[in-house]
Amino acid sequence: MNRLVAIAVGVFWACCVAGVSAQEFRATVEVNSQKIEGTNRSVFESLKEQMNTYMNETKFSDATFSPNEKIECNVYLTVNEYTNDRVKGDLQLQLIRPVYNSTYTTTLFNFKDNKVEFDYRDGDPLTYNETQPENNLTAILDFYANLFLALDFDSFSPRGGERFFERAQSIVQMQQSSGEIGWRTFEDTKNRAAVLNSYTDGNTSGIRDLLYNYHRKGLDEMVTSPDKGRGIITESLKEVKKVFDNAPMSVALSIFRDSKLDELVNVYSKAPDNERKDVYDLLQPVYPTESDRLNKIKNPEQR
């Protein structure tokens, strides 16, 4: 049973079934330490190796994934400071989803976390602890792993990622008392607590319905019925406007922009004039500074 079928019937296979315990992610991990001078480079090589192993070999859930179903993601750490074993930097994160019956892939999540700090010494292993993260780095990776699972499952089944959002919430709550930055509610409008809140707060959680309709009923459908699939995508975009009306500063809006605006240029490249105008009129008040990309949606000949 593949992931799509498993989600559709609401069944999660236990990792012990038939001896299967495949990890969930096919992650590309990079560590950029070019800004750091006078430090033994081995510490950053070790850090990259440990992060790569952690993301690709940890079993974060009891869901079963065959090798060709693994979730693709990119985790790029840029180190801005390294003093007394303290790493300060930012983390660029991308989550990729296949479009079924095609070779096309689409971005579900594209976000830069600027509040990344943790302690790391050369050679330190990263150890997974399901009940309590071992340190702030594993907490950050655990949070995004569960967020990735939540968004991926949401894109295949209506709000199918609920239990992973709950796990991400528990990580945020645990880390809020750690003293580490990036976790506290109202500390920042674009920290990890704010990112999670953008998907779980009632004023903005409609973005989760967009994930399903846009991807499962829209992009997946466009492979065989382009007009029907695109029409569903057009309807799903109304959720973006609802988020804007309810919470115009929500980080959900910038995540959607960075994940989808370029793709929408292609989605509507062959759409009728009235449909392209409707999408432009819907998105322009939300993204008034994105005139170049929005004009390409409205007028494909300007590409």
N, C-alpha and C positions, 0 to 999 in steps of 0.2 A: 504494500500500500504506500503510495507516494504522499508527499506532504500535502498537496492540494486535496486529494481524496480524504486524507486523515482529518484535515481541518473541516472539510465540508460536512462530514458526519459527526464532528465534535469529539473525535476519539484521539487520544494521545497514547501512543505505544510506550510501554515501560521499557527502559533501556536494557532490561534483562531479557526481554523476549528474544528467543532464538539466539541468545548470546550477542545481540547487536547493542553496541554502545557508542555509535558513531558521534563524534563531536559535531556541533552545529555550524561552525564557521570555517570559511576559507578566507582568512584574513591576510591582507598585505600590510606589513608593519614596517615603518621607516623611522629612524631617529636622526634628525639633523642637528649636529652640534657645531656647525661652522662658526657660530658666534663666540664659541668658547676657546680661549687661548691658554696655553701653558698647562693643560691638563692631559694626563695620560688618556689616549683615545680608547684604550681598552675598556674603560668604564662604560662608555657609550655603546661600544660593540656588545658588551655583556648585557646592557640594558635592552638593546634591540632584540638580542637573542631570547632573553627571558620574556619580554612582552610578546614576541612572536610565538613562543612555545605556549604561553598562557592563553592567548586568544585562540590558537589552533588546536590545542590538545586538552583544554578543559572542557568538561561536560557540564554545561550551565543549567540543564533542565533534563526532564525525563522524556522529552520528545525525541523521536528517532528520525535520523536523516541518513539516507543513502548517500554515497559519495557525490553523486551528481545533483543532489538536492541541497548541498551545503550552501549556506548564506554567504554571499560575497560582501566583504567590507574592506575599507581602507582606514588605517589608523596611523596618522603621521604626526609624530612628536617633534616639535622644534624647541630645542633647549636654548633659553635666553640667558640663564645664569646657572652656575654650579659652584657652590661654596659650602665647605664643611658637610659634604655628602647631601646637600639640599639642592634638588633640581627645581628650577622655576622655568616655565615655558608655556606653550600653547599646543593644543591638540586639534588637528583637523580630522574630522570624521565623516565618512561617506558610507552609505548603505546602498547596495545594488540589488535589484530584483530582475529576474528574467521575465520577458514577455513571452507567454506560452505560444508554442507552435511558430516560433520565429527565432532568429539569432540576435534580436534586439534586446538590450538591457536598459533599464530605467533607474534613475536615482530616487530612492525613497527618502533619503535624509542626507543633508549636506550642512555641516555646522562646524564652526571653529570655537572651541572652548579655550578662552583666554585666562582661565583661573586654575591653572594646573600647577600644583606644587606637591612634592613628595620627597621623602628621604630614600636615597639609594646608594649603596656601596658596591664597588666592583665585585662581581661574582655572587652577589646576593640572589638567591632563588626567589621566584614569585610563587606562593603557595595558595591554592584555592581553599577557602573555608566557606561553606554554604551558609552557615549561621552568623558568622561575624568576620568581615574582611580583615585580613592580617595587617594591612597598612593602607595608607591613603591611595597608593597607586593601584593596588588590587581592588580597592573600593571603586575607584574611577572606572577601571576596566569592567568590573562586575556591573556597574550601573549601565554603561553603554551596551554591554552584551545583552542585558535584559531589555533595554530600550530597543535595540535592534530586533530582538525576537518579537517584542510586542508589535512593532511597526510591520514587520514581515508578516506575522500572523494576521494582523488587521487587514492587510492588503489582499488576503485570500478568503477571509470570512468576516462578516460584519462584526466588528469589535472582538475579533477572535483572539486578540493579544492581551485580554484583561489580566490574566494571572501574572503575566510578565510585567505589566505596569504596576501591579501590586508589589511584586518583588523589588522593582526599581524604587518604589515609594519607601519600602522598608529600609533600603540601603541609604536613601536620603535622610530618613529619620535617624538612623543610627549615627550617620556621619555628622549630623548637625551639632552634636555634642562633642565632636572631636577637636574643635578649634581650628580645623583646616578650612581654607577659603573655598568658595564655589558651591557650598551645600546649603547655606542658610537662606530661608525664605525672606524675600524683600531686601536681601543684601545687594542684589544685582538683578536687572531685568533680563539678563541673558546668561545666568549661571545654570548649573545643573538642576537646581530646584525649580527655576523658572521654565526650563525646557520641559521637565516632567509635567509641571502644572499646565502648560499650554495644551497638553493632550488629555488631561484628567479633569480640569476645571469645567464646570457646566457651561460657562460662557464661551469656551473655545473648543470643547471636546468634539464638536461637529467636524473638526479637521480629521478625526478618525473615520467618520463616515465617508469623507472624501477619499481617504486612502483606499477603501474597498471599491467604491464606485468608479473612481478614476482608473484604478489598475485592473481589478478583476473583471468589471463590467464594461470598462472603457478600452484601455490599451489591449487587453487580451482579446476583446471582441473585434477590435479594428483589423486584426490579422485576416479575418474572414468576412467582416462586414464593416468597412471603413466608416461609412456614413452613420450607421447605428452606434458604433463604438464612440465616434467623435461626439455624437449628440449626447451621449451619457456623460462624457467628460465635460461638455459645456454645462450641463445641468449640475454636475458635481462642483464646479467652480463657484457656485453661489455660496458654498460653505466658506470660501475665503472672504467674501464680502460680509458674511454674518460675523465671522471672527473679527474683522476690522470694525464693524459697527459696535460690537460688544466690548472689544479690548484692542484699540488701535495700536497699542504699544506691545502687543503680544509677540514673543519671539517666534511663535508659530508662523507669522507672516514672513519674517526674514528667512526662516528655514524653507518655506514653500518657494519663495522667490529664488533662492540659491539652488534649489533642487529642480525647479520646474519651468522657469520662464523661457530658457533656451529651448527646452523640449517643446513647449507650446508653440513656438514659432514653426517647428516642423509639423506638429499635429494639425495645425490649421493652414498649412501651405496650399492645400487643395480644397479648402472649405468654401462654400458659397459666400459672397460678399456680406450678406446680412448676418450670417453666423459669425464671421470674423469681426464684424462691427459690434455685435452683441458682447463678444468676449472682451474686446478692447474697452467698451463702455463699462463693463463690470470691473475690470482690473485697474483701469487708469486711476480712479480715485484712491485705490489701495496703494498703488506704486507710482506716484506722480513723478518720481525722479527716474523712472525706467522707460522714458519715452522712446529711446532707440529700439529696445526689444519689443515694446508694445506696438510701435508703429510697424514693425515687421510682421506682427500678427495681423494687423489691420490691412496692411498693404504688402503682400508677399513679394511683389515686384521690386520692392526697395531692398531686398536681401542682398 
